C-alpha cells in the first residue's frame, strides 16, 4: 500500500485525545465513604460489566475515527488483485503461462487469453522494477509443447523482463500444464523458499483438466496419479506457498456469454491430402482439404489453397454443425521436385488450426524395374510383357511410368541396382541368391517398393531361405507349395476382401469394381504357413478356400513396402493359367494402384505434428545442415552441428530437429557428400497442429474450481482493464471518509443510547 500524502499520517495520533479525556474523567471522581450508599452499590455492581463494555466500545469508536480520518487525508493507494496477493517482504513469484494454441483465441477483435495473461505478468514486473525496496525473486515458466523456464529465480527484474520478452505469442501445440506444474514443484524443492506465490495463467479450456473434470452423465477416465488436480493438491499443501489460478479465457473476459453452454464456434482444417498415392509432373492430381465445424450451427467456410506460395485457388463449402466437409482442388504439378502445398481458412476465431501444410514429392515418372521370370520363349506368355503393356498402354500420352525390363540373370548377377528405382517387380522369377536378396533388402530400407508375384516357376525353398530369412527378411511368411487344380477343374475359388481400407484396394472403392474382383475365378495359388505369419504382415485379400489363404500380403520393411501376390497376374495365352486376374476391369486398377502405392515410402517422414522430431534417411552423408523455420517462429535459421549417423544399406540419418513449436514448413538446407562431389539439397517438412486443441469448450467457474480443488479462480479482466499504470491503483481515501462518517454517526447514536439508559 502506498500513500499520496504520507506526512499527514501523523494525524492518526489524534486517537490519543479521546483516550486522554477518558483517563482524565476517571480522575475527576473522589471516593467518599457513605453508609447509605452501601445499599446502592449492590445494585450498581450488577450493571458494572455492562457499563464497562459500553464505555470501551465508545472509546474504541472515538479512537478509530481520528485514525481513519488521518488515513483518508493521506490518500492511500491499493494495487490491483495481483498486488493484493503479493503481500510484502521477500517473495518468490512463479508465473506459469499456458502457451497452448487455444490461448490465441480472438473473438470480435478482443484480446486473446495469452495477451491478457501476458499483460498481467508484464505490469507486475514493471512494479517490481519501480520499487527498489522490494527484494523479489521471479521465475517465468511457459507450458507449451514442452515446459520452458524463461527465467529461473532471478533477482534482477530487468533481466527477468528480458527473458519474458522472448515469449511474444502462444505456441501451436497442446500445452501440458500438468507436466509444467510437476517441473515447477521440482524446482521449488531445490530452492526451498519460505514465501512463494505461484500464479497460473490459462484460458481454463476443458481439455487441460484431463480426467479431473467429469461432466454429469459421462464416465470418468482412468484414475491417473499425475493429473492436474493431484499436482494442485501437492502445491497447495506445501508450507509457505500460495497458489493462484488466473482465468484469462473468454468466460473471464466476457467474450463468451454464460448462456452459450461454454462452447465457442470454431472451424478448423483437420487434414490435407493428395488423392493419388504418388504425384507425377503434368499428370492430373487432386488435393482435398477436410474442414471440421466444431460450432453449433452450419458454417460457410472459404478455403484457399496455394502451391509454393503462388496465386491461391478458392472454394466455399457449407459444413454442418458438428460435421465435416471437403474442399477439393484439381491441379497439376508442372515440374518435378518437392512442392509445398498450404490450405487456409479465411476469417476464423482461432488462427492456429486454420492452416494445414503438405509436402508433395513430384516425380518426372515412376521408375519401375521389371524382372522377367521367363527369359525366353513366347513373349505373350511372359508376365513381364503383360505388366509392361498395362503400365504403359498409350504411347500418345505423357507416360506416368518408366519401365525397364531385365531378365533374372541380370538381377542375380548384380548387374542392376534395385535401390535406384521407385518400384521393383519380380514377375514369377525362379529363384534368388544372396546377392539379389541383399540388394532387394537394401532397396526396401532406402524406400523402394518391391512387388513379388509367385507363379509356377517359383523354387519355394530359395525364397524361404533368402527372402523370409527365418523371419528377419522382408517376406513375412514361409512359402508353401501351390494349392488347387488346373484351369477348368472343379477346384474353383475366388478372392475375398479382408481390408477394404488397404491402399492396395483404393481403386476398388466403387461397388461394381469390388464385385468384379471378388468374382474372379481362382484355380491355383501358393500356400502360406499360418504359424509363420509376421505380426507386421497385413492381409488385404484372401482366397475363399478352407485355409483362408492370404492372396495379397504387405509388410513395411525399412522405408519401403513389400507386397506379395500368391497367384500371378498372367494372360489368357498362358499355358499354365492360375487365375483370371488379367481381366482388364481388375488388372488395370490393381496394377496401377499397387505400383503408385509402392512408389511411396512406408512412412511419410516429411509430415509431422507440432512438437515432434524431424528426421529422415538420405542416400549420402549430409553436411553443413541448417534448418529454416516458419515465419511465425521469428528466428529464421538454426544450424545443426550434429553429425549424420550411418544406417544399414549405405544410407545416412539426417540430423534431427526437435524444436518444432510452430506449424508450417521447416526446410532443411544441406549438401550431400557424393563421390562426384557435393550436391546441394533442400527438404521441406510439413508440420501441422493437433486439431484436438481447437475444440473450444469451457467449464463453468464452479466446475473448474471443483475440478482443480481450489477455493476460487481469479479473473484476468479487472487487472488489465486499463493500460495506464496509474489506473491500476485504487485510491481508498473516499472509501475511508465514508467509513469515518458512518463511524461518527454510529458513535453518536451509541452515545445517545447509552446516555438514555443511564438516565
C-alpha positions, 0 to 999 in steps of 0.5 A: 500500500502506498500513500499520496500524502504520507506526512499527514499520517501523523494525524492518526495520533489524534486517537490519543485525545479521546483516550486522554479525556477518558483517563482524565474523567476517571480522575475527576471522581473522589471516593467518599465513604457513605453508609447509605450508599452501601445499599446502592452499590449492590445494585450498581455492581450488577450493571458494572460489566455492562457499563464497562463494555459500553464505555470501551466500545465508545472509546474504541469508536472515538479512537478509530475515527481520528485514525481513519480520518488521518488515513483518508487525508493521506490518500492511500493507494491499493494495487490491483488483485495481483498486488493484493496477493503479493503481500510484502517482504521477500517473495518468490513469484512463479508465473506459469503461462499456458502457451497452448494454441487455444490461448490465441483465441480472438473473438470480435477483435478482443484480446486473446487469453495469452495477451491478457495473461501476458499483460498481467505478468508484464505490469507486475514486473514493471512494479517490481522494477519501480520499487527498489525496496522490494527484494523479489525473486521471479521465475517465468515458466511457459507450458507449451509443447514442452515446459520452458523456464524463461527465467529461473529465480532471478533477482534482477527484474530487468533481466527477468523482463528480458527473458519474458520478452522472448515469449511474444505469442502462444505456441501451436501445440497442446500445452501440458500444464500438468507436466509444467506444474510437476517441473515447477514443484521440482524446482521449488524443492531445490530452492526451498523458499519460505514465501512463494506465490505461484500464479497460473495463467490459462484460458481454463479450456476443458481439455487441460483438466484431463480426467479431473473434470467429469461432466454429469452423465459421462464416465470418468477416465482412468484414475491417473496419479499425475493429473492436474488436480493431484499436482494442485493438491501437492502445491497447495499443501506445501508450507509457505506457498500460495497458489493462484489460478488466473482465468484469462479465457473468454468466460473471464473476459466476457467474450463468451456469454454464460448462456452459450453452454461454454462452447465457442464456434470454431472451424478448423482444417483437420487434414490435407491430402493428395488423392493419388498415392504418388504425384507425377509432373503434368499428370492430373492430381487432386488435393482435398482439404477436410474442414471440421465445424466444431460450432453449433450451427452450419458454417460457410467456410472459404478455403484457399489453397496455394502451391509454393506460395503462388496465386491461391485457388478458392472454394466455399463449402457449407459444413454442418454443425458438428460435421465435416466437409471437403474442399477439393482442388484439381491441379497439376504439378508442372515440374518435378521436385518437392512442392509445398502445398498450404490450405487456409481458412479465411476469417476464423476465431482461432488462427492456429488450426486454420492452416494445414501444410503438405509436402508433395514429392513430384516425380518426372515418372515412376521408375519401375524395374521389371524382372522377367521370370521367363527369359525366353520363349513366347513373349505373350506368355511372359508376365513381364510383357503383360505388366509392361503393356498395362503400365504403359498402354498409350504411347500418345500420352505423357507416360506416368511410368518408366519401365525397364525390363531385365531378365533374372540373370541380370538381377542375380548377377548384380548387374542392376541396382534395385535401390535406384528405382521407385518400384521393383517387380519380380514377375514369377522369377525362379529363384534368388541368391544372396546377392539379389536378396541383399540388394532387394533388402537394401532397396526396401530400407532406402524406400523402394517398393518391391512387388513379388508375384509367385507363379509356377516357376517359383523354387519355394525353398530359395525364397524361404531361405533368402527372402523370409530369412527365418523371419528377419527378411522382408517376406513375412511368411514361409512359402508353401507349395501351390494349392488347387487344380488346373484351369477348368477343374472343379477346384474353383475359388475366388478372392475375398476382401479382408481390408477394404481400407488397404491402399492396395484396394483404393481403386476398388472403392466403387461397388461394381469394381469390388464385385468384379474382383471378388468374382474372379475365378481362382484355380491355383495359388501358393500356400502360406504357413499360418504359424509363420505369419509376421505380426507386421504382415497385413492381409488385404485379400484372401482366397475363399478356400478352407485355409483362408489363404492370404492372396495379397500380403504387405509388410513395411520393411525399412522405408519401403513396402513389400507386397506379395501376390500368391497367384500371378497376374498372367494372360489368357495365352498362358499355358499354365493359367492360375487365375483370371486376374488379367481381366482388364476391369481388375488388372488395370486398377490393381496394377496401377494402384499397387505400383503408385502405392509402392512408389511411396515410402512406408512412412511419410517422414516429411509430415509431422505434428507440432512438437515432434522430431524431424528426421529422415534417411538420405542416400549420402552423408549430409553436411553443413545442415541448417534448418529454416523455420516458419515465419511465425517462429521469428528466428529464421535459421538454426544450424545443426552441428550434429553429425549424420549417423550411418544406417544399414544399406549405405544410407545416412540419418539426417540430423534431427530437429526437435524444436518444432513449436510452430506449424508450417514448413521447416526446410532443411538446407544441406549438401550431400557428400557424393563421390562426384562431389557435393550436391546441394539439397533442400527438404521441406517438412510439413508440420501441422497442429493437433486439431484436438486443441481447437475444440473450444469448450469451457467449464463453468467457474464452479466446475473448474474450481471443483475440478482443480480443488481450489477455493476460487479462480481469479479473473484476468479482466479487472487487472488489465482493464486499463493500460495506464499504470496509474489506473491500476491503483485504487485510491481508498481515501473516499472509501475511508471518509465514508467509513469515518462518517458512518463511524461518527454517526454510529458513535453518536447514536451509541452515545445517545443510547447509552446516555438514555439508559443511564438516565 
